[in-house]
Amino acid sequence: MTAATPRRRGRPSRTDAQDTPAARDRILAAAREEFAERGFEKTSMRAIAKAADVDSALVHHYFGTKEQVFEASIEVAIGPLLSAPGSVGEGPLDGVGERLARFFFGVWENPATRKALLAIVRSAVNNETAAGVFRRLISAQLLRRVALQLNLPDAELRAELAAAQLVGIAMLRYVIKVEPLASADPEQIINRVAPVIQSHLTAP
Amino acid sequence: MTAATPRRRGRPSRTDAQDTPAARDRILAAAREEFAERGFEKTSMRAIAKAADVDSALVHHYFGTKEQVFEASIEVAIGPLLSAPGSVGEGPLDGVGERLARFFFGVWENPATRKALLAIVRSAVNNETAAGVFRRLISAQLLRRVALQLNLPDAELRAELAAAQLVGIAMLRYVIKVEPLASADPEQIINRVAPVIQSHLTAP
């Protein structure tokens, strides 16, 4: 054999051309839609790529596995819950119950974020991989922060019982849609739930 | 044509032979297993019949549609929650929080009933038909009873917020399995949750 033939040159491949931050965001948005619609198991990398109008290769390039796309699309949805004003991390402790409840409904009442959260719930309930991703995010982010903030030996259990009250409301109001909870005014629910969250987190 | 030929006689059909209360219970148990394992959508009447070792025709004969098998298998699981000692329906109102919490963990800590409840959660989260069945049972049974017992104008919303605390704990402890909640001693959780349930139901 003689010298290797030079590699064909021409237009950059479709993947190169699409390798932009905007494409990354588009993939995450498409992933949220797909996971929300179909759940973790039935969603394929190919379907996400198609919905985002990019090559499958680009999805792999940015995120690796389907599990990692899922984790990234969840982080985008959960991130604001953890760092925004109104979360446990900011403001005086004695208002944390109301701030958390208010922020929780702000996120769920917004149709775009609700979609991401429904994706998490639907996937985590039916798939062990997705549940593992959810567990890891809760432990690594939510619980560690709350524990630091509360500075109590049982801070993590407290945080989880408070979270359980909100998760249960999300299930009955947004997923199962049981009346009268499904149509109740968010302010009315916040008024009733804020003291419960507060008490879970800070009561002696 | 002359007189009709007599119909062939012989052994009763397999369906007739199996038409017993025991077969009905076996079908319900098999349905719970299948729904818990696969969720509502992926479970077929044929698979339930096979698992119960009866003809599909018998499943249709007893229950009609898949939706109706699902409803019956849920009722078997939820029934005790509503009528057993410890439910809202019996005992003084000021102990109802602890009674409900204690009964809830009794049911979830029992591997057999846990399976039925997981079937409900998995199916209702992912399928609108299953969610509708769940909604109907909650409205028709749980809420009506609690409303009668509490005799307050907002009794149903109170009952749902109390239920939400328990549903959320079930999600995080038994479905997602987030630590430390997943391994916490049930007594410890009951101690913390009973006052919350009580307050949702009876606080002014």
Interface residues (C-beta under 8 A of the other chain):
Chain A: G39 V121 R122 A124 V125 N126 A131 F134 R135 I138 S139 E156 L157 E160 L161 A163 A164 Q165 L166 V167 G168 I169 M171 L172 V175 I176 K177 V178 E179 P180 L181 A184 Q188 I189 R192 V193 P195 V196 S199 H200
Chain B: G39 V121 R122 A124 V125 N126 A131 F134 R135 I138 S139 E156 L157 E160 L161 A163 A164 Q165 L166 V167 G168 I169 M171 L172 V175 I176 K177 V178 E179 P180 L181 A184 Q188 I189 R192 V193 P195 V196 S199 H200
